[in-house]
Structures are given as C-alpha cells and as structure tokens.
Amino acid sequence: MRTSSEAGCYGFRVSGLAGAADLLVDAPPTWPRLEVRHASPAGSTRPALESIGPDAAQVLLERGWIELDRRAASVTFRLAAPPPPTDLVHPYLAPAAAVAARWAGRDGFHAGAVLAGDGAWAVLAEKGGGKSSLLAWLAMHGHPVLTDDLLVTDGGTALAGPRCVDLRGDAAERLGTGEALGVVGQRERWRMALGPVRAEVPLRGFVTLAWGDAPALEPLRGAERLLAILPARTLRIAPDEPEAMLALSSLPVLRFSRPRDWDALPAAAALLMDRLAA
C-alpha cells in the first residue's frame, strides 16, 4: 500500500494525509514537499482579507481559513473541526496548492483535464458549465481524467490532481455514480473515484465549454486563445513571467459547444475525443 509521504497531487509530495493515499498519485522525487496540518482556530483571529506575500499567505474559507508558510513548506487549515483527510485532499487543498504552485514558479487554472493521445487537454468552464459532469462521463467511458477542479502546469507539463471527481446530485443521479459525502466545503457532493494516472504529462491544449444547439468544435485564433484561458487562472494576480502565459496561449484552444440534453452527451463527447486524439 502506498503511503501519503510517497505520494502527492498538484505537483507536491504531501505529508500529513494518512488515510487519503488512494486519492493521491505516485509523486516524482523532483516534486517539492508540502506538509498539511490542521489547527484549531480557537485563540486565533480570522483574517479580514486574503493575502499572498512572497513567503506567507492566508486564504479564507467559508468556515475558517488556511495559513501557508513558504519556508516551512506547510499548509495549516484552521477549521472548527478537523475534516477527514480525504476532504483535505479535495476540495480543501486546491486553493492552498494554487498559492504554493505560484511560489514554485508554476501556473494554476480552475480547470479539469482529460488524457487524449500522448498528453492532457485542460477543460475550462464557468460555474454551471458542466465541466465535472463531462469529465465523469469521460472517465466512465475509458478516457483517463488527470484532474477535476485545479490544473497545475509546470511550463508545458500538466500535473495530476486528486483521484476523484465531485459531482452535484442531479449529475450523480443521471450518471448513476458517486458516493454521497454530504456537505463538504460549500455544497453537497457525490464523489466518483478515478483510476491511476501518470503524475506528469505534456499539456497539449485547452478546451472551453459552452452550451449550444448541436455539438460543435471551433478552434480559437490569435488573441482569442489568451483571452479564453486568462479568466481561468486560479490566482487573479499578475503572473511572475508573462511570457510563460503567452507560451501556454500558443497551444491549441478549442471551443466545445453541446446541448444541455443528457441524451446528446455520448455523441458530443465522441466528437470531442476523436478531435483530441487526432
């Protein structure tokens, strides 16, 4: 059985998550370490604002906050009650990992990613855009999913996230999958387990999701590509190296439109995956 000290996600070898190893991937030794802790908020004052500095950060949660220490390579969750380690891995770790990734010179996107051909394609969508539902359907039909909610990139490499997709109730019922977790974070979740994947794969491009009358794929051109991926950056602060973002925007970016009708999903997904695998 793999131990959490030998595993990780989002580009970090994580410790302090005993009991959640099944949600992690085999982490390369080149990934930096990140210690995850929980401490009671009693006696501490909740920050009024979020802050991200060169060596420390505070990220607000609905029922607590996160403290990050760059020099100690630690993430401390200050929540009234310690959540299960599986909840710390997903969804709580994602905002902390986005900050730590920036300190490590990487980029983070509010995105999922699916494997096709010899690499990964990021999947971007606004809230309610059906990202997790699409990823769950793809995983159920033999298309490995690299990450569900946060995609960390290191140059042109995509890094694996936790091995689960969290669905809303209607999607879980329609797809016939997912374990009911109750309220985790800000909403009810039904968790679908994902299979193992490589920790690092080449990033081949981006797919932005849209609703439409019929399945369609449209390549974006020129500046449209940059304008499509910039809003998906997890941290809305200027990148340290703007040229790195320009390099990512040189990758293919496809707008994938499909009907909201569940019955149209198989044909739409087949169109998408045929294109990505080409």
Backbone bond lengths (Angstrom), bond angles and torsions (degrees), N, CA, C in turn:
res aa  C-N    CA-C-N  psi(-1)  N-CA   C-N-CA  omega(-1)  CA-C   N-CA-C  phi
1 M - - - 1.462 - - 1.529 109.20 -
2 R 1.318 115.78 129.25 1.453 120.10 177.78 1.524 109.71 -68.30
3 T 1.306 117.41 145.02 1.457 121.50 176.04 1.513 108.99 -104.47
4 S 1.333 115.89 155.59 1.458 119.40 -175.55 1.521 112.01 -64.05
5 S 1.355 118.50 -23.74 1.457 119.94 179.64 1.518 111.42 -71.37
6 E 1.329 118.00 -17.06 1.458 123.08 179.25 1.514 111.16 -102.78
7 A 1.291 116.89 8.30 1.455 120.52 -172.75 1.517 109.67 -136.73
8 G 1.312 115.15 172.82 1.447 117.91 -179.77 1.505 112.08 -173.23
9 C 1.316 114.53 -165.09 1.463 122.27 176.77 1.522 107.85 -165.27
10 Y 1.325 115.46 163.91 1.463 121.67 177.80 1.528 113.33 57.81
11 G 1.340 117.89 20.98 1.453 120.63 178.20 1.506 114.89 89.55
12 F 1.341 118.31 13.67 1.460 122.24 -179.83 1.524 110.82 -129.26
13 R 1.325 115.99 143.26 1.461 121.68 167.93 1.521 106.22 -85.57
14 V 1.319 116.79 113.76 1.456 120.22 -171.89 1.523 110.98 -102.66
15 S 1.322 115.52 144.73 1.456 122.37 173.76 1.516 108.24 -125.49
16 G 1.340 115.87 163.91 1.449 120.51 -179.44 1.507 113.50 88.31
17 L 1.337 117.40 12.36 1.464 121.07 -177.33 1.520 111.08 -122.96
18 A 1.320 116.29 39.40 1.464 119.93 177.11 1.526 109.56 -57.11
19 G 1.316 115.71 133.71 1.451 120.53 -177.15 1.509 113.57 99.15
20 A 1.331 117.00 -5.59 1.465 120.22 -179.49 1.518 111.76 -121.63
21 A 1.343 116.89 17.47 1.465 120.06 -174.43 1.520 112.55 -61.22
22 D 1.340 117.95 -29.23 1.454 119.91 -178.96 1.527 112.58 -66.14
23 L 1.326 117.32 -17.19 1.461 120.67 178.65 1.520 112.53 -91.24
24 L 1.332 116.95 -2.10 1.452 121.05 -174.73 1.524 110.70 -108.72
25 V 1.329 115.47 167.20 1.464 121.95 179.14 1.522 108.88 -111.74
26 D 1.325 116.45 160.35 1.456 120.61 173.07 1.528 108.37 -65.74
27 A 1.320 116.28 116.60 1.466 121.29 -171.48 1.517 111.64 -95.00
28 P 1.331 118.07 133.59 1.467 120.66 175.64 1.522 111.02 -62.81
29 P 1.318 118.22 150.24 1.474 120.28 178.19 1.519 113.01 -65.17
30 T 1.329 117.32 -15.85 1.458 120.49 178.35 1.525 112.43 -76.00
31 W 1.328 117.55 -16.35 1.462 119.13 178.32 1.526 109.36 -71.07
32 P 1.321 118.14 134.48 1.470 119.64 177.59 1.529 111.02 -68.55
33 R 1.335 115.41 156.86 1.448 121.05 179.69 1.531 110.64 -83.22
34 L 1.324 114.60 151.71 1.455 121.51 176.50 1.525 107.50 -145.22
35 E 1.329 116.28 118.21 1.461 120.89 179.83 1.524 109.58 -92.32
36 V 1.330 115.65 129.85 1.459 121.61 -179.49 1.527 108.83 -105.45
37 R 1.327 116.63 128.53 1.454 122.23 -177.84 1.523 109.81 -130.69
38 H 1.341 115.05 161.30 1.458 120.93 168.68 1.516 108.21 -126.56
39 A 1.325 116.12 136.51 1.470 121.63 177.21 1.515 108.32 -137.62
40 S 1.313 116.02 142.25 1.462 120.30 179.20 1.526 110.00 -63.53
41 P 1.331 117.16 141.44 1.468 119.02 176.11 1.524 112.82 -77.54
42 A 1.340 117.18 -6.36 1.464 119.70 -178.63 1.527 110.48 -57.90
43 G 1.310 116.24 132.13 1.456 121.42 -179.93 1.515 113.88 83.98
44 S 1.330 117.43 -3.43 1.461 121.75 178.29 1.526 108.78 -113.15
45 T 1.292 116.09 155.77 1.465 121.73 -179.73 1.520 109.67 -103.89
46 R 1.312 115.87 125.55 1.457 120.44 177.42 1.522 109.84 -62.23
47 P 1.328 118.02 129.82 1.473 119.77 179.44 1.532 111.05 -60.53
48 A 1.297 116.07 144.71 1.462 120.45 177.67 1.525 111.04 -75.28
49 L 1.330 116.18 -31.94 1.451 121.56 -177.61 1.523 110.15 -135.98
50 E 1.312 116.74 155.03 1.447 120.58 171.54 1.518 109.28 -73.23
51 S 1.322 116.27 150.48 1.455 120.25 177.41 1.521 109.19 -147.11
52 I 1.328 115.24 141.08 1.460 121.72 176.73 1.520 107.16 -131.81
53 G 1.321 116.19 108.63 1.448 121.92 178.32 1.508 110.87 -107.39
54 P 1.327 117.71 -174.59 1.460 120.75 -177.99 1.529 113.50 -69.52
55 D 1.338 118.03 -23.87 1.466 120.50 -176.60 1.518 114.07 -133.14
56 A 1.325 118.49 -6.16 1.459 121.35 -178.96 1.521 108.91 -148.17
57 A 1.333 115.05 152.52 1.455 120.08 179.69 1.515 109.38 -151.21
58 Q 1.324 115.41 153.18 1.454 123.03 174.00 1.524 107.62 -131.69
59 V 1.326 115.65 125.28 1.456 122.42 -177.56 1.522 108.15 -119.63
60 L 1.318 116.99 127.18 1.456 121.52 -176.42 1.525 111.09 -83.23
61 L 1.321 114.97 139.82 1.456 123.35 171.99 1.526 107.80 -117.58
62 E 1.336 115.87 166.54 1.464 118.95 -177.51 1.526 110.93 -62.12
63 R 1.328 117.41 -37.55 1.462 120.73 -176.66 1.533 112.25 -120.70
64 G 1.297 117.23 30.78 1.442 120.30 179.89 1.519 110.65 164.31
65 W 1.323 116.12 -153.78 1.458 119.64 178.52 1.523 110.05 -157.05
66 I 1.338 114.39 170.90 1.461 122.49 -179.33 1.524 108.17 -120.48
67 E 1.323 115.96 137.36 1.459 121.68 174.30 1.520 108.63 -115.65
68 L 1.323 116.40 128.90 1.459 121.50 178.95 1.514 109.90 -116.58
69 D 1.318 115.71 136.57 1.454 123.14 177.59 1.524 107.81 -123.25
70 R 1.318 115.70 111.26 1.465 119.30 -175.63 1.518 112.17 -66.51
71 R 1.315 117.07 -43.31 1.470 119.91 -176.67 1.524 111.32 -67.34
72 A 1.317 117.33 -37.26 1.461 120.85 178.86 1.526 112.37 -83.49
73 A 1.338 116.52 -7.48 1.469 121.82 -176.65 1.522 110.56 51.66
74 S 1.337 115.20 49.77 1.462 119.54 -175.67 1.523 111.02 -130.38
75 V 1.337 113.63 151.37 1.454 123.31 174.23 1.522 106.84 -125.74
76 T 1.319 117.90 121.15 1.448 122.18 -179.93 1.516 109.57 -114.55
77 F 1.323 115.96 120.46 1.461 121.76 177.30 1.524 108.27 -92.77
78 R 1.321 115.86 124.69 1.455 120.77 176.60 1.527 108.19 -107.92
79 L 1.339 114.15 92.84 1.452 122.96 -179.52 1.521 107.83 -124.55
80 A 1.323 116.26 151.20 1.460 120.04 -175.48 1.519 112.08 -57.23
81 A 1.321 116.69 -38.17 1.467 121.08 178.58 1.515 108.23 -131.14
82 P 1.324 117.79 138.91 1.465 119.19 -179.87 1.524 111.12 -65.96
83 P 1.318 118.97 122.18 1.460 121.16 178.83 1.524 109.97 -75.91
84 P 1.323 117.41 163.19 1.468 119.65 174.43 1.523 110.20 -58.47
85 P 1.335 117.91 149.14 1.474 119.75 178.90 1.524 112.96 -55.38
86 T 1.327 117.25 -32.41 1.466 119.35 179.25 1.527 111.43 -64.98
87 D 1.344 117.11 -34.11 1.461 119.53 176.60 1.529 111.23 -72.11
88 L 1.336 116.81 -33.47 1.458 118.99 176.60 1.529 110.49 -63.90
89 V 1.352 116.47 -40.55 1.460 119.13 177.96 1.516 110.79 -61.97
90 H 1.318 115.85 -45.11 1.466 120.28 -179.99 1.519 108.47 -151.29
91 P 1.343 118.16 119.92 1.465 126.33 17.10 1.535 116.24 -103.22
92 Y 1.346 118.38 -4.57 1.463 119.32 -167.46 1.530 113.85 -65.06
93 L 1.327 117.80 -32.36 1.461 119.27 -173.74 1.528 113.20 -71.61
94 A 1.317 117.85 -25.05 1.464 120.78 -171.97 1.531 113.66 -55.67
95 P 1.352 120.68 -50.88 1.477 118.01 -178.94 1.520 112.80 -64.31
96 A 1.334 117.15 -33.84 1.466 119.45 177.19 1.520 110.80 -68.55
97 A 1.334 116.88 -42.06 1.457 120.54 180.00 1.526 111.18 -64.11
98 A 1.321 117.01 -32.44 1.463 119.52 178.53 1.523 110.86 -63.83
99 V 1.337 116.74 -40.22 1.468 120.39 178.04 1.524 110.41 -68.63
100 A 1.339 116.48 -47.66 1.466 119.86 -179.93 1.520 111.14 -61.90
101 A 1.328 116.99 -34.42 1.458 120.38 178.02 1.527 110.54 -64.51
102 R 1.304 117.18 -40.04 1.465 119.54 178.12 1.517 110.21 -62.81
103 W 1.334 116.99 -43.67 1.462 119.48 177.25 1.527 111.36 -59.73
104 A 1.327 117.00 -29.69 1.464 121.49 -179.47 1.526 112.16 -85.76
105 G 1.338 117.37 4.61 1.456 120.95 178.54 1.504 113.88 80.89
106 R 1.341 116.93 23.91 1.457 121.61 -179.34 1.518 109.98 -111.90
107 D 1.335 115.71 171.80 1.462 121.38 177.91 1.522 109.21 -113.23
108 G 1.332 116.40 148.09 1.457 121.60 176.90 1.519 110.09 -125.29
109 F 1.335 115.53 139.44 1.459 121.68 -179.88 1.526 109.83 -127.86
110 H 1.325 115.73 141.21 1.464 119.19 169.54 1.529 105.86 -75.60
111 A 1.316 114.78 91.82 1.464 120.41 -171.75 1.514 109.67 -161.08
112 G 1.316 114.94 155.50 1.451 121.12 165.48 1.514 108.30 -99.12
113 A 1.324 116.62 -175.24 1.461 120.56 176.71 1.515 108.95 -158.50
114 V 1.323 114.95 140.07 1.457 121.67 178.22 1.525 108.09 -121.52
115 L 1.331 116.62 146.36 1.454 121.36 179.08 1.521 109.63 -87.93
116 A 1.325 115.59 135.41 1.460 122.22 177.46 1.515 107.90 -151.90
117 G 1.326 116.56 136.03 1.455 119.12 -176.35 1.520 109.21 63.40
118 D 1.321 116.05 -126.92 1.465 120.22 -177.26 1.523 113.08 -107.46
119 G 1.334 117.42 20.81 1.453 118.79 -177.61 1.511 113.01 -160.73
120 A 1.334 115.07 -167.00 1.457 122.14 -176.98 1.518 110.17 -113.86
121 W 1.327 114.26 146.49 1.459 121.88 173.27 1.517 108.14 -117.37
122 A 1.331 116.16 123.12 1.456 120.50 176.99 1.522 109.59 -70.85
123 V 1.320 116.35 142.59 1.468 122.26 179.23 1.519 107.52 -117.79
124 L 1.336 116.60 116.10 1.458 123.07 -175.67 1.520 109.54 -110.94
125 A 1.324 116.89 141.41 1.462 120.79 176.06 1.509 109.47 -159.46
126 E 1.315 115.62 150.75 1.454 120.41 171.43 1.527 108.61 -75.42
127 K 1.336 116.59 167.44 1.454 120.65 177.90 1.515 109.90 -55.91
128 G 1.333 116.91 131.36 1.448 121.07 -177.17 1.510 113.77 83.97
129 G 1.327 116.52 6.54 1.461 120.12 -177.40 1.510 114.62 -83.48
130 G 1.334 118.95 -1.35 1.456 121.23 174.84 1.508 114.82 83.02
131 K 1.344 117.96 21.69 1.466 120.59 -176.75 1.528 111.82 -63.43
132 S 1.314 116.70 -54.00 1.466 119.80 -175.98 1.524 111.49 -66.65
133 S 1.322 117.23 -35.38 1.464 120.16 177.69 1.522 110.74 -63.68
134 L 1.326 116.41 -43.41 1.455 119.99 178.01 1.520 110.71 -63.84
135 L 1.320 117.03 -45.29 1.465 119.89 -179.38 1.528 111.16 -62.76
136 A 1.321 117.18 -40.43 1.460 119.96 178.58 1.521 110.53 -62.55
137 W 1.326 116.77 -44.32 1.473 119.87 179.01 1.529 110.20 -61.65
138 L 1.318 116.97 -43.42 1.460 120.03 179.83 1.531 110.77 -62.14
139 A 1.339 116.59 -43.62 1.461 119.56 179.36 1.519 111.26 -62.43
140 M 1.318 117.14 -38.53 1.460 121.27 -179.76 1.520 112.04 -67.54
141 H 1.327 116.51 -19.48 1.464 120.47 -176.75 1.529 111.95 -113.73
142 G 1.330 115.05 29.68 1.453 119.90 167.84 1.505 117.17 89.00
143 H 1.334 117.74 11.28 1.467 120.69 179.57 1.533 108.04 -106.41
144 P 1.328 119.44 109.26 1.469 120.67 -175.60 1.526 112.31 -61.94
145 V 1.305 114.98 136.35 1.465 122.35 178.47 1.521 108.41 -103.21
146 L 1.323 116.71 128.04 1.466 122.34 -177.19 1.527 111.62 -82.65
147 T 1.315 117.21 -37.61 1.459 121.42 -179.34 1.511 108.26 -162.24
148 D 1.337 116.08 158.21 1.464 120.86 -176.09 1.517 112.57 -103.88
149 D 1.322 118.20 -48.00 1.460 119.38 -166.17 1.520 114.90 -121.90
150 L 1.331 117.76 -27.66 1.461 122.00 177.80 1.517 108.53 -130.46
151 L 1.312 115.83 124.73 1.465 121.08 174.23 1.518 108.47 -110.68
152 V 1.319 115.70 118.72 1.460 121.80 174.93 1.527 107.92 -100.52
153 T 1.321 115.82 131.82 1.457 121.07 179.07 1.516 109.17 -118.32
154 D 1.315 115.25 143.98 1.462 122.88 176.20 1.520 106.27 -121.21
155 G 1.320 116.24 94.12 1.453 119.67 -171.31 1.521 108.73 64.75
156 G 1.310 116.73 -122.76 1.455 121.54 179.08 1.508 113.57 -96.49
157 T 1.338 117.68 20.42 1.462 122.16 -178.60 1.519 109.97 -112.65
158 A 1.334 116.43 135.42 1.454 122.69 176.24 1.520 109.12 -98.64
159 L 1.336 117.28 136.17 1.451 123.31 -174.48 1.529 109.72 -109.26
160 A 1.326 116.44 138.21 1.461 122.03 -173.44 1.517 112.26 -68.03
161 G 1.326 114.92 145.97 1.456 122.09 174.86 1.515 110.85 -105.47
162 P 1.341 117.40 -174.00 1.462 121.36 179.77 1.525 111.75 -57.42
163 R 1.327 115.43 153.14 1.449 120.71 -174.07 1.523 111.56 -90.05
164 C 1.309 114.78 63.48 1.461 120.21 176.54 1.520 109.06 -161.66
165 V 1.326 113.99 157.40 1.460 122.77 169.09 1.519 106.67 -122.85
166 D 1.327 116.93 128.61 1.458 121.27 178.14 1.522 109.58 -99.86
167 L 1.331 115.29 125.06 1.456 122.25 -174.76 1.520 111.01 -110.96
168 R 1.321 114.83 161.63 1.453 120.92 168.93 1.531 108.55 -86.75
169 G 1.315 115.30 165.67 1.451 119.76 -172.31 1.513 114.69 -59.39
170 D 1.346 117.42 -43.70 1.461 119.29 -177.85 1.521 111.52 -64.82
171 A 1.334 116.53 -38.88 1.461 119.78 179.59 1.519 110.83 -68.85
172 A 1.339 117.41 -41.98 1.458 120.50 179.24 1.526 110.73 -61.92
173 E 1.330 116.53 -41.22 1.462 119.90 179.38 1.519 110.97 -65.99
174 R 1.316 116.43 -43.94 1.463 119.79 -177.97 1.526 111.42 -66.29
175 L 1.324 116.80 -40.81 1.456 120.96 -178.65 1.522 112.45 -81.73
176 G 1.326 116.74 -15.78 1.455 120.15 -179.80 1.513 113.04 68.77
177 T 1.318 116.45 39.45 1.458 120.07 -177.99 1.519 109.11 -147.66
178 G 1.314 116.39 166.52 1.458 121.72 174.46 1.516 113.43 104.90
179 E 1.320 115.16 135.68 1.459 122.68 175.42 1.520 108.50 -96.44
180 A 1.336 116.84 127.77 1.457 121.14 -178.85 1.525 110.16 -67.89
181 L 1.330 117.02 123.61 1.458 122.72 179.95 1.518 112.64 -104.09
182 G 1.325 117.64 -11.85 1.453 119.96 -169.99 1.518 109.94 80.16
183 V 1.320 116.72 -157.98 1.457 121.07 -179.15 1.523 109.27 -83.70
184 V 1.318 116.12 119.64 1.455 123.10 175.26 1.524 106.54 -127.89
185 G 1.314 116.28 125.66 1.461 118.07 -174.30 1.514 109.26 73.02
186 Q 1.307 116.77 -120.69 1.458 120.94 -175.72 1.511 113.96 -107.18
187 R 1.327 119.54 3.04 1.460 119.64 -175.80 1.525 111.26 -155.86
188 E 1.344 114.50 167.01 1.449 120.55 172.94 1.524 109.69 -71.93
189 R 1.325 115.96 145.53 1.459 120.53 -176.34 1.519 110.63 -136.03
190 W 1.329 113.96 143.97 1.458 123.34 169.94 1.524 106.57 -119.62
191 R 1.321 116.79 119.11 1.472 121.05 -169.41 1.522 111.59 -100.71
192 M 1.331 114.49 127.54 1.457 122.24 175.45 1.525 108.27 -108.91
193 A 1.328 116.51 126.98 1.462 120.74 179.98 1.521 110.35 -75.28
194 L 1.335 115.85 146.68 1.460 122.79 176.54 1.518 109.44 -112.69
195 G 1.320 115.58 155.29 1.452 121.30 177.71 1.518 112.01 -78.41
196 P 1.323 116.57 170.94 1.469 120.56 -179.95 1.522 111.73 -68.03
197 V 1.323 115.84 150.88 1.461 122.79 175.94 1.517 108.21 -141.31
198 R 1.327 115.75 165.58 1.458 119.44 172.76 1.523 109.69 -67.50
199 A 1.312 115.52 148.81 1.459 120.13 -177.82 1.526 112.49 -69.28
200 E 1.321 117.24 -31.66 1.464 122.18 -176.87 1.522 109.70 -134.21
201 V 1.324 116.34 132.15 1.469 120.96 175.95 1.521 108.22 -141.37
202 P 1.321 118.03 155.43 1.465 119.37 177.29 1.534 110.94 -64.06
203 L 1.315 116.08 140.70 1.457 121.16 174.03 1.519 108.18 -87.83
204 R 1.325 116.63 121.88 1.466 120.97 -174.73 1.521 114.23 -101.06
205 G 1.327 117.42 -17.68 1.455 118.52 179.48 1.513 111.56 163.60
206 F 1.345 114.63 -171.79 1.457 122.33 -175.99 1.522 109.61 -127.34
207 V 1.330 115.32 146.88 1.462 122.33 173.44 1.517 107.52 -124.87
208 T 1.324 117.38 121.69 1.461 121.21 175.61 1.522 108.19 -100.95
209 L 1.325 116.45 133.68 1.453 121.35 -175.36 1.522 111.17 -93.07
210 A 1.329 114.72 142.70 1.460 121.80 176.45 1.517 107.96 -147.17
211 W 1.324 116.13 158.80 1.453 121.02 174.97 1.528 109.07 -96.21
212 G 1.318 116.48 144.19 1.459 120.92 -179.54 1.509 110.63 -157.73
213 D 1.333 116.02 174.57 1.465 120.96 -177.68 1.516 112.62 -73.94
214 A 1.322 117.16 -26.33 1.467 120.83 -177.80 1.521 108.90 -146.91
215 P 1.331 117.93 153.95 1.459 119.76 177.25 1.519 111.37 -60.71
216 A 1.335 116.39 133.86 1.459 120.41 -179.60 1.516 109.46 -156.53
217 L 1.317 115.93 147.06 1.464 122.94 175.92 1.517 108.65 -123.79
218 E 1.315 115.37 128.72 1.473 120.85 -177.90 1.517 109.16 -130.24
219 P 1.335 118.54 120.22 1.467 119.35 175.90 1.522 110.66 -73.31
220 L 1.320 116.06 136.07 1.457 120.39 176.00 1.524 109.26 -88.20
221 R 1.305 115.58 150.98 1.458 121.02 -173.52 1.523 111.27 -119.61
222 G 1.327 115.93 149.77 1.451 122.26 170.14 1.516 113.53 51.17
223 A 1.344 115.08 -129.58 1.459 121.39 -175.94 1.519 112.36 -65.33
224 E 1.342 117.60 -19.78 1.467 119.75 178.17 1.526 111.31 -58.35
225 R 1.316 116.33 -34.08 1.463 119.67 -178.56 1.521 110.65 -64.37
226 L 1.317 116.84 -46.98 1.460 120.56 179.29 1.523 111.00 -63.74
227 L 1.330 117.18 -42.17 1.456 121.12 -179.71 1.522 111.76 -66.31
228 A 1.327 117.56 -23.78 1.459 120.81 178.95 1.514 112.42 -78.69
229 I 1.337 117.41 -34.95 1.471 118.71 -174.53 1.525 113.21 -95.03
230 L 1.334 118.38 -23.97 1.469 119.83 -178.05 1.533 113.22 -58.57
231 P 1.349 119.64 -43.38 1.468 118.75 -178.78 1.524 113.43 -65.02
232 A 1.331 117.19 -17.25 1.463 120.18 -178.79 1.517 112.89 -85.84
233 R 1.332 118.81 -5.09 1.461 120.21 177.77 1.528 109.15 -61.07
234 T 1.327 116.10 133.82 1.461 120.47 -175.55 1.517 111.95 -67.29
235 L 1.314 117.84 -41.32 1.458 122.22 179.94 1.521 108.90 -102.37
236 R 1.311 116.09 120.18 1.462 120.62 -177.19 1.523 110.45 -87.19
237 I 1.328 114.78 56.05 1.455 121.07 174.16 1.521 107.33 -130.22
238 A 1.319 115.60 155.47 1.459 119.78 -174.03 1.524 110.66 -59.66
239 P 1.336 117.12 135.89 1.464 119.37 177.80 1.519 111.19 -66.20
240 D 1.337 115.59 148.29 1.460 119.89 178.24 1.523 111.40 -64.74
241 E 1.327 116.30 -34.36 1.458 121.60 -178.77 1.524 109.13 -127.30
242 P 1.335 118.51 89.25 1.466 120.79 -177.89 1.517 113.25 -55.93
243 E 1.340 116.50 -29.34 1.464 117.92 -178.93 1.521 111.83 -65.00
244 A 1.337 117.07 -26.21 1.463 119.79 177.64 1.526 110.39 -66.91
245 M 1.330 117.56 -39.16 1.457 121.09 177.35 1.523 110.52 -67.80
246 L 1.317 116.49 -36.39 1.468 119.52 176.86 1.523 110.49 -64.88
247 A 1.333 116.82 -36.94 1.462 120.12 177.88 1.519 110.82 -64.67
248 L 1.345 117.10 -40.44 1.458 119.27 178.12 1.526 111.04 -65.42
249 S 1.334 116.83 -36.41 1.461 119.67 -179.29 1.518 112.60 -72.41
250 S 1.325 117.44 -9.71 1.465 119.69 175.01 1.523 111.81 -80.27
251 L 1.341 117.09 -12.23 1.464 120.61 175.72 1.522 109.50 -72.60
252 P 1.331 117.99 160.26 1.471 119.63 176.68 1.525 111.41 -60.38
253 V 1.319 115.69 139.69 1.460 122.51 174.24 1.520 107.08 -128.34
254 L 1.326 117.31 121.92 1.451 123.12 -177.76 1.519 110.38 -113.97
255 R 1.333 116.64 136.10 1.461 120.42 170.49 1.529 107.83 -94.13
256 F 1.334 115.73 119.22 1.463 121.84 -176.78 1.528 109.07 -108.18
257 S 1.327 115.71 108.79 1.464 121.38 178.32 1.519 109.22 -101.60
258 R 1.340 116.12 143.66 1.457 120.31 176.74 1.514 108.23 -157.72
259 P 1.354 116.75 157.65 1.467 120.10 179.80 1.529 111.23 -68.76
260 R 1.319 116.66 157.26 1.449 121.53 174.97 1.528 112.20 -73.31
261 D 1.305 117.71 -14.30 1.460 123.42 -178.12 1.534 110.43 -64.43
262 W 1.344 116.85 123.42 1.458 120.40 179.39 1.525 111.66 -59.48
263 D 1.318 116.92 -33.67 1.466 119.90 -177.82 1.523 111.93 -66.73
264 A 1.324 117.29 -18.79 1.468 120.96 179.48 1.522 112.12 -87.43
265 L 1.343 116.99 -7.74 1.459 119.74 -174.10 1.529 113.74 -63.49
266 P 1.340 120.28 -44.62 1.475 118.42 -178.28 1.526 113.64 -57.11
267 A 1.323 117.73 -46.16 1.461 120.50 -178.68 1.524 110.56 -67.96
268 A 1.331 117.14 -39.29 1.460 119.99 179.87 1.523 110.53 -66.12
269 A 1.331 117.04 -43.51 1.466 120.49 -179.85 1.525 110.95 -65.27
270 A 1.331 116.88 -36.76 1.464 119.82 178.06 1.527 110.79 -63.68
271 L 1.330 116.74 -41.39 1.459 120.89 176.96 1.524 110.51 -60.15
272 L 1.324 116.67 -44.58 1.453 120.65 -179.07 1.519 111.54 -63.67
273 M 1.317 117.54 -49.96 1.453 120.16 -174.09 1.529 111.86 -70.04
274 D 1.314 117.75 -32.60 1.472 119.49 174.88 1.524 110.22 -61.06
275 R 1.326 115.93 -39.98 1.467 120.66 -179.07 1.527 110.18 -70.17
276 L 1.328 117.07 -43.14 1.458 119.62 -176.84 1.516 111.91 -68.22
277 A 1.316 117.08 -32.61 1.461 121.20 -177.80 1.525 113.20 -81.62
278 A 1.336 115.91 -11.18 1.474 119.49 -175.77 1.534 110.84 -69.30
